[in-house]
Amino acid sequence: MSMKTIYNFNAGPATMPTAVLQQLHEELQPTGKPSLLEISHRSKEFVAINEETQTRLRQLLAIPKNYKVLLLPGGASQQFAMVPLNLMDKSADYVLTGHWSEKAAAEADSVGKVNRIDSATENGYQTIPAIEKLAADPTASYLHITSNNTIYGTQYKGFPKTADVPLVADMSSDICSRPVPITDFGLIYACAQKNLGPAGITAVIVRDDLVERNYRTMPSFFRYATHVAKASIYNTPAVFAIYAMCLVLRWIEVEGGLKSIKERNEAKAKLLYDTLDASELYLTHASRESRSMMNVTWRLPTTELTDSFLNQASAAGLQGLKGHRAVGGIRASLYNAMPLAGVQTLIEFIREFERQT
């Protein structure tokens, strides 16, 4: 009997490339020697994996030599604290575009003065504030943005030019989904469990001059300089998660790199948005000019219809479509590893559900 095809639309931890899962499965079979889950983080095998993973990320994103690449524990939530601890002198600017930018700003409140600018709260986070109208403080230590908002389904299409103020971005949900101009940023961080692999590690890309900032006394573990000095092996790292990330980065290269990945992601998102826009039943949340190609959010007229949609979709093998508890509704996450066939199957279900309603 063949297995029923299941498509995983979860926002994170999210779907991973089938080829990567198959390789991990094969490599975890008993062979009489330690598996990837058991090797030492000081072994030559892991040191090579760690170096390859950082090198592949650097090559894919075209990261210049004056930036360091780190693989750290703690997820984006730890970076909400590490960024201000390392980079904030007296104040920093935060653009509020959703739940995660709110959490990042709240964490920074404990370190210094946070200027919350150009918030999109008034319209329920349906839009990304216009870049050319950002009222940034030229004396701020940095300007923080969240490049893609998983809960509300909005995304920056371009990035602000901040002159001498370093631009910091949480790219947890759209890193490696498209090329980005790395030199426009002072620091980028991204947890892995969307486009880079399983949960457990966070990629940090930080410009050399920011590594050397030192405004306060704090534990060594929370300094970027500590991890730079130890090549991300200051403590025992997430060995298996880093290897899985390495395989995902190899897969992206095989698939044609970020230009090809971007084209595929745009095509998947367009198909789904076009279907929803043509419907008289479904209503999308994000404004057209701010729509995310990673997370598509929409709703139905009643809670009963939403529950029926989700139950029937799950039975049809379309899983993880429930919207975040903060907004409800439906959410389909179309990360790199979501195949076109998955989106096409979802579209067929969307049309059939409306026909029967």
C-alpha positions in Angstrom: 0.0 0.0 0.0 1.3 3.5 -0.9 1.4 6.1 1.8 -1.1 9.0 1.6 0.6 12.2 0.6 0.6 14.7 3.5 1.4 18.3 2.9 2.7 20.2 5.9 1.7 23.9 5.9 2.9 24.6 9.5 4.5 27.9 10.1 7.3 26.4 12.1 8.8 23.9 12.8 7.9 23.5 9.1 8.2 21.2 6.2 11.7 20.1 5.1 12.9 18.9 1.7 12.0 15.3 1.1 15.6 14.6 -0.2 17.0 15.9 3.1 14.7 13.8 5.2 15.5 10.7 3.2 19.3 11.3 3.6 18.9 11.8 7.3 16.8 8.6 7.6 19.5 6.6 5.8 22.3 8.1 7.9 20.6 7.3 11.2 20.4 3.6 10.5 22.5 1.4 12.8 25.9 0.8 11.3 28.0 -0.2 14.4 29.6 3.2 14.8 28.3 6.4 16.4 25.5 8.2 14.5 25.2 11.9 13.8 23.3 12.2 17.0 26.2 10.8 19.0 29.4 12.3 17.5 31.5 14.7 19.5 31.2 18.4 18.8 35.1 18.4 19.0 35.5 15.6 16.4 37.0 16.3 13.1 33.8 15.1 11.4 31.7 17.8 13.1 34.3 20.5 12.8 34.2 20.0 9.1 30.3 20.0 9.1 30.3 23.2 11.1 32.7 24.9 8.7 30.9 23.7 5.6 27.5 24.9 6.9 28.8 28.4 7.6 30.6 28.5 4.2 27.5 27.4 2.3 25.4 30.0 4.0 28.0 32.6 3.2 28.1 31.6 -0.5 24.4 31.4 -0.9 23.7 34.8 0.5 26.9 36.4 -0.9 28.0 37.5 2.5 31.1 39.7 2.4 34.3 38.9 4.2 33.7 41.7 6.8 30.7 39.9 8.2 30.9 36.9 10.6 28.5 33.9 10.4 27.4 32.3 13.7 25.3 29.3 14.5 23.8 29.8 17.9 21.3 28.2 20.2 18.2 29.9 21.8 16.2 30.7 18.7 15.1 34.2 17.7 13.9 34.8 21.2 17.4 34.7 22.5 18.4 37.2 19.8 15.7 39.6 21.0 17.9 40.0 24.0 21.4 39.5 22.5 20.9 42.2 19.9 20.2 45.1 22.4 22.7 43.7 24.9 25.5 43.8 22.3 24.4 46.7 20.1 22.4 49.2 22.1 24.1 52.2 23.7 21.3 54.5 24.9 18.4 53.9 22.5 17.3 51.9 19.4 14.4 52.1 16.9 12.0 49.2 16.4 9.5 49.1 13.5 6.4 47.3 14.7 4.8 45.1 12.1 3.5 42.2 14.1 3.7 39.9 17.2 7.4 39.1 16.9 8.5 42.7 16.4 6.5 43.5 19.5 8.3 40.8 21.5 11.7 42.0 20.2 10.9 45.5 21.3 9.6 44.4 24.7 12.9 42.5 25.3 14.9 45.5 24.3 13.0 47.7 26.8 15.0 46.0 29.6 18.3 47.2 28.1 17.7 50.8 27.0 15.2 53.2 25.5 13.1 51.7 22.6 11.6 54.1 20.1 8.6 52.3 18.5 8.2 53.8 15.1 5.8 53.6 12.2 3.6 50.9 13.8 1.1 49.1 11.7 -1.1 48.3 14.7 -3.9 50.6 13.7 -4.9 48.5 10.7 -4.4 45.2 12.4 -1.0 44.7 10.9 -2.3 44.4 7.4 0.6 46.5 5.9 4.3 47.1 6.1 5.0 50.8 6.8 6.3 52.7 3.8 10.0 52.5 3.7 10.5 56.1 2.4 8.5 57.4 5.4 10.3 55.7 8.2 10.9 58.3 10.9 14.2 56.8 12.2 16.4 58.5 14.8 19.8 59.3 13.3 21.3 58.9 16.8 19.8 55.4 17.5 22.2 52.5 18.0 20.3 50.6 15.3 17.0 50.2 13.5 15.3 46.8 13.9 12.8 45.3 11.5 11.1 41.9 11.1 11.4 41.1 7.4 8.4 38.7 7.2 5.5 38.3 9.6 4.3 34.8 9.9 1.1 35.6 11.9 -0.3 38.3 9.7 1.2 37.3 6.3 3.1 40.5 5.5 6.6 41.0 4.2 9.1 43.7 3.2 9.6 43.8 -0.5 12.6 46.1 -0.2 14.6 47.4 2.8 15.2 50.8 4.3 18.4 52.7 3.7 19.6 53.7 7.2 22.9 55.6 6.5 25.1 55.4 9.5 22.5 53.6 11.7 23.0 49.8 11.4 19.9 48.0 10.1 19.1 44.8 12.1 16.6 42.3 10.8 14.8 39.3 12.1 14.7 37.1 9.0 13.5 34.0 10.7 10.7 33.2 8.3 12.1 34.3 5.0 15.9 33.8 5.1 17.2 32.1 2.0 13.8 32.5 0.2 15.3 35.2 -2.0 18.5 37.1 -2.5 19.0 40.0 -0.1 21.5 42.9 -0.1 23.6 41.9 2.9 25.6 45.1 2.9 22.5 47.0 3.7 22.4 45.3 7.1 24.5 45.5 10.2 23.1 42.3 11.6 20.7 39.6 10.5 19.4 36.7 12.6 17.1 33.8 11.7 16.0 30.7 13.6 16.3 27.6 11.4 12.9 26.0 11.6 11.3 27.7 8.6 13.7 27.6 5.6 17.0 26.3 7.1 16.3 23.0 8.8 14.9 21.8 12.1 14.6 23.8 15.3 17.6 24.1 17.5 19.9 26.7 15.9 19.8 30.3 14.9 22.0 31.8 12.1 23.5 35.2 12.9 25.2 37.3 10.3 27.0 40.3 11.9 29.3 43.0 10.6 32.8 43.0 12.1 32.5 46.5 13.6 29.3 45.5 15.5 31.0 42.5 17.0 33.4 44.8 18.8 30.7 46.9 20.5 31.0 46.7 24.3 28.5 48.9 26.2 27.9 46.9 29.3 29.1 44.1 31.6 27.2 40.9 30.8 27.9 37.1 30.8 30.4 36.0 28.2 27.8 33.6 26.6 25.7 36.5 25.5 28.5 38.4 23.7 28.7 37.9 19.9 32.5 38.2 20.3 32.7 35.1 22.4 31.1 33.0 19.7 33.1 34.6 16.9 36.3 33.7 18.8 35.2 30.0 19.1 33.7 29.6 15.6 30.3 28.9 17.2 31.6 26.1 19.3 32.0 28.0 22.6 29.7 25.4 24.2 28.3 22.1 22.9 26.3 23.1 19.8 23.3 21.4 18.3 25.3 19.0 16.2 22.5 17.2 14.4 20.5 20.4 13.7 23.6 22.0 12.2 24.2 19.0 10.0 20.6 19.0 8.9 21.0 22.7 8.0 24.1 21.8 6.0 22.0 19.4 3.9 19.3 21.9 3.4 21.8 24.5 2.1 23.2 21.8 -0.3 19.6 21.2 -1.5 19.1 24.9 -2.2 22.2 24.9 -4.3 21.1 21.8 -6.2 17.7 23.5 -6.8 19.4 26.4 -8.5 20.3 28.8 -5.7 18.3 31.7 -4.3 17.3 33.2 -7.7 15.6 30.0 -8.6 14.1 29.5 -5.2 12.7 33.0 -5.2 11.0 32.5 -8.6 9.4 29.3 -7.4 8.2 30.9 -4.1 6.7 33.8 -6.0 4.9 31.4 -8.4 3.5 29.3 -5.5 2.3 32.4 -3.7 0.7 34.0 -6.8 -1.3 30.8 -7.5 -2.7 30.8 -4.0 -3.4 34.5 -3.8 -5.1 34.5 -7.3 -7.4 31.7 -6.1 -8.3 33.5 -2.9 -8.8 36.8 -4.7 -11.2 35.2 -7.2 -13.3 33.8 -4.4 -16.5 35.2 -2.9 -16.1 33.1 0.3 -12.5 33.8 1.4 -11.0 37.1 2.6 -7.2 37.7 2.7 -5.7 39.6 5.7 -2.7 41.3 4.2 -2.9 44.3 1.9 -1.8 43.5 -1.6 1.3 45.6 -1.6 2.5 44.0 1.7 1.6 40.3 1.0 4.1 37.7 2.1 5.1 34.9 -0.3 6.0 32.8 2.8 2.8 32.9 4.8 -0.6 33.4 3.2 -3.4 34.3 5.7 -7.1 34.4 5.1 -10.4 33.9 6.9 -13.9 32.6 6.4 -17.2 34.4 7.4 -17.8 32.3 10.5 -16.0 30.2 13.1 -18.1 27.2 12.1 -17.0 27.4 8.5 -13.4 27.9 9.6 -13.5 24.8 11.8 -15.2 22.8 9.0 -12.5 23.9 6.5 -9.7 22.9 8.8 -11.2 19.5 9.7 -11.8 18.6 6.1 -8.4 19.9 5.0 -6.7 17.8 7.6 -8.6 14.7 6.5 -7.5 15.4 3.0 -3.8 15.5 4.0 -3.5 19.2 4.2 -2.1 19.8 7.7 -1.0 22.8 9.7 -3.4 25.3 8.2 -4.9 26.7 11.4 -4.1 30.4 11.8 -2.1 31.7 14.8 -4.2 31.9 18.0 -3.7 35.7 18.0 -5.7 36.2 14.8 -7.4 32.8 14.0 -8.5 32.1 10.5 -6.4 30.1 8.0 -2.7 30.2 7.3 -0.7 28.4 4.6 3.1 28.6 5.0 4.8 28.2 1.6 8.4 27.9 2.6 11.2 26.7 0.3 10.5 23.0 0.8 6.8 23.2 0.1 6.4 21.7 -3.4 4.2 23.2 -6.1 2.1 20.0 -6.0 1.2 20.9 -2.3 0.0 24.3 -3.3 -2.0 22.9 -6.2 -3.6 20.4 -4.0 -4.5 23.1 -1.5 -6.0 25.2 -4.3 -8.2 22.3 -5.5 -9.4 21.8 -1.9 -10.2 25.6 -1.5 -12.2 25.6 -4.7 -14.1 22.4 -3.8 -14.9 23.6 -0.3 -16.4 26.8 -1.7 -18.4 25.0 -4.3 -19.9 22.8 -1.6 -20.6 25.7 0.8 
